[in-house]
Amino acid sequence: MIKTGKFTMIAQAHRYMAGLSIAVLLFCIPCTALAFTATAQVDQTRVTPQDVISLQVIVDGGEADVDTSSITGFQVNPAGTQSSRSYINGTWGHKVIYRYMLIPLKTGVLTIPPITCVRDGESVLTREIKILVSEPSARIDDDKGDFFAQAFLSSDGIVPGQQVVYILKLCTAQQIKGASFDPPRFEGLTAKQLTDWSKDTRTINGRVFMVNETKYLVQADAPGQFTIPPAVFVAQVPIQRTRQRDPFNSVFNDSFIRDSFFDTTPAKPVRVVSNSVNLTVSPLPEYKGDKPFSGLVGQFSISSELDKNTVKTGESATLTVVIKGTGNIMDAALSALNLNTDQFKVYEDTPVQDVQVTEQGFEGHKVFKQALVASVPGKALIPELCLVFFDTESKTYRTITTTPLTLDVQPGGPVTLVDAASAVNTDAQTQAAVKNEKSEVRLQNRDILDIKEDIASIHSRPCLSMGWFVFLVCLPALGFGAAGTVMQFGAREKSLKEQYRKKAWDYLKQARKTSPDDPGFLPGLSSALTYAVLARGGKGGESLTRDEVRQILSCNGRNQETVNKVTQLMDAMDAARFGGKPMDENTARSCLDQVSSLIRTLMVVACVGFSLFMFRSTGLAAQDSAGIIAPKQVYAVKDTAGVFVDAVRAYKTGDYAAAAEQFESIAETRVDNPALFYNTGNAYLKSKDLGRAILWYERARKLAPSDPDLRFNLAYAQSLLKDKKETSFSLADIIYFWQGLISLKWLQYASITLSFCFFIWATVQKFRGRQIFSGVGIFIFLFFVGTTLAAGLEYNRINSNIKAVILAEKAGVRSGTMENATLLFDLHAGTRVRVLEKKDNYMKIRFAKDKVGWVACKHVEII
């Protein structure tokens, strides 16, 4: 045996550290109880309908699933969870408290049934609790207590289209915290919050109250009796407790620094319910006038003007009509102009409105503009425009008109009138006064650019998934780490196993060069075999007993046949060495071959077997891929190419619907190509399906945002939209400044390329012993970090901000996921919206800041 002092000390130290670690873990890890218990507690059993009951389910033994679905007669609201651990008399305890707030829904004796708690397949039940809910006793002298809420209307009688103000007040005589508000449901009515919550102090019945007030503007669109249900407030009321000497509590509850985190004052929940309000909506009186009723209700005025009084034939004059007033101004529409169609051609512009919410109702104006192109010279009379509305002050119908206008049309050049649907810019008809005078180039007609016929459109050009992108970005870093490890591995001292493995091969090589009758032949073979066994076990020494050999080889997974061969060969060599009987040459050569075979078996066969297994698996996988997958891919490509050619041919012959269907069928085979999506959008737009055209244009823009043809056609399609959306500037516009300039795919490729460049540079610098972050290294690293961050942000923007496009010609956006839910507003084909969530067959979408609702999935599709 050799001295192994250094290795023995290290081994002992490792054993001591392992034992200490196990002891610490056994002490620190909480013991799991074999059983657990659950109890239910409430803070009060006699309450009024306005009170809130605090329910606690205490589970002793760890976390559990608490089922409160059996509780009826109460509205159950979770109020948080508290977990605590304790160590008492050598036993760990784990207690979890589940808190709930119960709001009574009716009066009488209500029962909280046994609550089921399930943990690790075991379930226990809590005890039953009875709660008496009774109406509060009548107060004396109109005393409303410390908390009450009031709701009332500015008028209890209106007509359809008229607005009324709903006022809600919460009065508190004590300090409250953590207040929450459940607004009333304005079923059958349209409501918009008029003011934010305001606070002031008032004296009511000789007591000082803090009054919180908010207002809603309410409008009814149909006659009938409506009831606005109560609003519900829930808050925490601090409990006054006896003074105690607690310097920390006094500091944290000081009014100067008190907040929800430091405040340790106990509190109890209180629930305040306002009164319900009734609203009578009377039908409008019968209208008997000869002019058409506009449907406007309120106070309005109308005016009109021309931007010029004299024009030449072929030139246009703009007629501007403005309707101002208070009421349902959003429903204002312009009556038809009674103009001679042989004398004028009229081109209408999209109306523009500016409406504010005031206590008198919706107030603002709506502007209508029409371009009048004259074709016959002479004096032309623009007749008066009539507006009939219901006056809410006089309770009668009123008729107001504009002043007739005169337009002087002078002779000009020859004029050809075009249809309003195909004309966009009426000034395009104006000819240059002088033949050789330079004139501005103007669009005479508008149309989309043609499709892309390159067969490469059938091949996918998708972006990398986040997993592949992260892997490829990190791959050079892994290579850099592996290179550094190899360098350090080559420099450090070899381990004990490596030393023994080298000695085994050295003794074996020396034995092959030695003659069998040489005295050093058998000792060399014996040492080679001994060091080969020691290399398997990592045990220090120079000699082994037979029991040690069997133990080392058995622990390392060697079969019994190999173990027997090694021990028998050792016995044979020891008998020849120490028995005095020399070994003949044939026996010596046989012994050498056996030792060589056993050494290879002990040190090489595992690696070779693993390599052969991997090679065989890879070969089989390659055969499977070559024999099965490849023919399918060739067949799919061939078939897709034929469909693409047929689609292009159908588009050229004017069968746009068939072309759109064929282009879309290619896309459904998981071909992500912006040119293919662009062609699909073109075909749908030509077939007058605006919704699906914009849908496929938007999908193409995600892959190729800077394509000029795509940007042109998408802008043209968006000019045909009916829904106008106000543009707003947000922080996201600054963060994603590259949106529309660089696609996600190119950001990913740039990041991966820079990653390889930087880590190759770092590897070379490390090998040369030079500094990595210097000169070129800093430049490459900054570009690498910038592009990686940009790619990550772009990926997050695309996947977190889900957009969709309205496909139906007219889609109703409702307040809920039922067919009878209140219709909030309508959207039209091609309008892009943001998807907030999906539920059943409906999507919750956001069109603008104050326009959110649910739309049927059949009317919308995600980009």
GIMOSUL-V653204 format. One record per backbone hydrogen bond with DSSP energy under -0.5 kcal/mol. NH is the residue of the N-H (numbers start at 1). CO is the residue of the C=O. If there is no record, write none. Layout:
((NH;CO) (NH;CO))
//
This chain:
((8;4) (9;5) (10;6) (11;7) (12;8) (13;9) (14;10) (15;11) (16;12) (17;13) (18;14) (19;15) (20;16) (21;17) (22;18) (23;19) (24;20) (25;21) (26;22) (27;23) (28;24) (29;25) (37;60) (39;58) (41;56) (43;54) (47;132) (51;48) (52;269) (53;102) (55;53) (55;100) (56;41) (57;98) (58;39) (58;56) (59;57) (59;96) (60;37) (60;58) (61;59) (61;94) (62;59) (62;94) (65;118) (66;64) (67;65) (67;116) (68;66) (71;68) (72;70) (75;103) (76;74) (77;75) (77;101) (79;99) (82;97) (84;95) (86;93) (88;91) (91;88) (93;86) (95;84) (96;59) (97;82) (98;57) (98;96) (99;80) (99;97) (100;55) (101;77) (102;53) (102;100) (103;75) (104;51) (104;102) (105;73) (106;73) (108;133) (110;108) (110;131) (112;129) (113;111) (116;67) (117;124) (118;65) (119;122) (122;119) (124;117) (126;115) (129;112) (131;110) (132;45) (133;108) (133;131) (134;47) (134;132) (142;139) (143;140) (144;142) (148;171) (150;169) (152;167) (154;165) (158;280) (160;282) (161;220) (162;159) (164;218) (166;164) (166;216) (167;152) (167;165) (168;214) (169;150) (170;212) (171;148) (172;210) (173;146) (177;236) (180;234) (182;232) (183;181) (186;184) (187;185) (189;186) (190;219) (191;189) (192;217) (194;215) (195;215) (198;213) (200;211) (202;209) (204;202) (204;207) (207;204) (209;202) (209;207) (210;172) (211;200) (211;209) (212;170) (212;210) (213;198) (214;168) (215;195) (216;166) (217;192) (218;164) (218;216) (219;190) (220;162) (224;281) (226;224) (226;279) (228;277) (229;185) (229;227) (232;182) (233;272) (234;180) (235;270) (236;177) (237;268) (238;175) (238;236) (239;266) (240;238) (246;244) (250;246) (251;247) (252;248) (253;249) (254;251) (257;254) (258;254) (263;259) (268;237) (270;235) (271;50) (272;233) (274;231) (277;228) (279;226) (280;156) (281;224) (281;279) (282;158) (282;280) (294;388) (296;388) (298;390) (299;326) (301;324) (303;322) (305;320) (307;318) (311;408) (313;410) (314;374) (315;312) (317;372) (319;317) (319;370) (320;305) (320;318) (321;319) (321;368) (322;303) (323;366) (324;301) (324;322) (325;364) (326;299) (327;362) (328;297) (329;327) (331;328) (332;329) (339;337) (341;339) (343;340) (344;340) (345;373) (347;371) (349;369) (352;367) (354;365) (356;363) (358;356) (358;361) (361;358) (363;356) (364;325) (365;354) (366;323) (367;352) (368;321) (370;319) (371;347) (372;317) (372;370) (373;345) (373;371) (374;315) (374;372) (375;343) (376;343) (378;409) (380;378) (380;407) (382;380) (382;405) (383;381) (387;400) (389;398) (390;296) (391;389) (391;396) (392;298) (392;390) (395;391) (396;391) (398;389) (400;387) (402;385) (405;382) (407;380) (408;309) (409;378) (409;407) (410;311) (410;408) (422;419) (423;419) (426;424) (428;425) (429;426) (430;427) (437;434) (442;440) (453;451) (457;454) (458;455) (459;456) (461;672) (469;465) (470;466) (471;467) (472;468) (473;469) (474;470) (475;471) (476;472) (478;474) (479;475) (480;476) (481;477) (482;478) (483;479) (484;480) (485;481) (486;482) (487;483) (488;484) (489;485) (490;486) (491;487) (492;488) (499;495) (500;496) (501;497) (502;498) (503;499) (504;500) (505;501) (506;502) (507;503) (508;504) (509;505) (510;506) (511;507) (512;508) (513;509) (514;510) (514;511) (518;515) (521;518) (523;519) (524;520) (525;521) (526;522) (527;523) (528;524) (529;525) (530;526) (531;527) (532;528) (533;529) (534;530) (535;531) (536;532) (537;533) (538;534) (539;534) (549;545) (550;546) (551;547) (552;548) (553;549) (554;550) (555;551) (556;552) (557;554) (558;553) (563;559) (564;560) (565;561) (566;562) (567;563) (568;564) (569;565) (570;566) (571;567) (572;568) (573;569) (574;570) (575;571) (576;572) (577;573) (578;574) (579;575) (582;580) (588;584) (589;585) (590;586) (591;587) (592;588) (593;589) (594;590) (595;591) (596;592) (597;593) (598;594) (599;595) (600;596) (601;597) (602;598) (603;599) (604;600) (605;600) (608;604) (609;605) (610;606) (611;607) (612;608) (613;609) (614;610) (615;611) (616;612) (617;613) (618;614) (619;615) (620;616) (621;617) (622;618) (623;619) (624;620) (625;621) (626;622) (627;623) (628;624) (629;624) (630;625) (632;628) (633;629) (634;630) (635;631) (636;632) (637;633) (638;634) (639;635) (640;636) (641;637) (642;638) (643;639) (644;640) (645;641) (646;642) (647;643) (648;644) (649;645) (650;646) (651;647) (652;648) (653;649) (654;651) (655;650) (656;654) (659;655) (660;656) (661;657) (662;658) (663;659) (664;660) (665;661) (666;662) (667;663) (668;664) (669;666) (670;667) (671;666) (671;667) (672;670) (673;671) (677;673) (678;674) (679;675) (680;676) (681;677) (682;678) (683;679) (684;680) (685;681) (686;682) (687;683) (688;685) (689;684) (690;688) (693;689) (694;690) (695;691) (696;692) (697;693) (698;694) (699;695) (700;696) (701;697) (702;698) (703;699) (703;700) (704;700) (707;704) (711;707) (712;708) (713;709) (714;710) (715;711) (716;712) (717;713) (718;714) (719;715) (720;717) (721;718) (724;722) (733;730) (734;730) (734;731) (735;731) (736;732) (737;734) (737;735) (739;736) (741;738) (742;738) (744;702) (747;743) (748;744) (749;745) (750;746) (751;747) (752;748) (753;749) (754;750) (755;751) (756;752) (757;753) (758;754) (759;755) (760;756) (761;757) (762;758) (763;759) (764;760) (765;761) (766;762) (767;763) (768;764) (769;765) (769;766) (770;765) (774;772) (777;774) (779;775) (780;776) (781;777) (782;778) (783;779) (784;780) (785;781) (786;782) (787;783) (788;784) (789;785) (790;786) (791;787) (792;788) (793;789) (794;790) (795;791) (796;792) (797;793) (798;794) (799;795) (800;796) (801;797) (802;800) (804;833) (805;861) (806;831) (807;859) (808;859) (811;827) (813;825) (814;812) (814;854) (815;822) (821;818) (824;813) (824;822) (825;813) (827;811) (829;809) (830;806) (831;828) (833;804) (834;846) (835;802) (836;834) (836;844) (837;844) (839;842) (842;839) (843;855) (844;837) (845;843) (845;853) (846;834) (847;851) (848;851) (851;848) (853;845) (854;814) (855;843) (857;841) (859;856) (860;857) (861;805) (863;803))
//
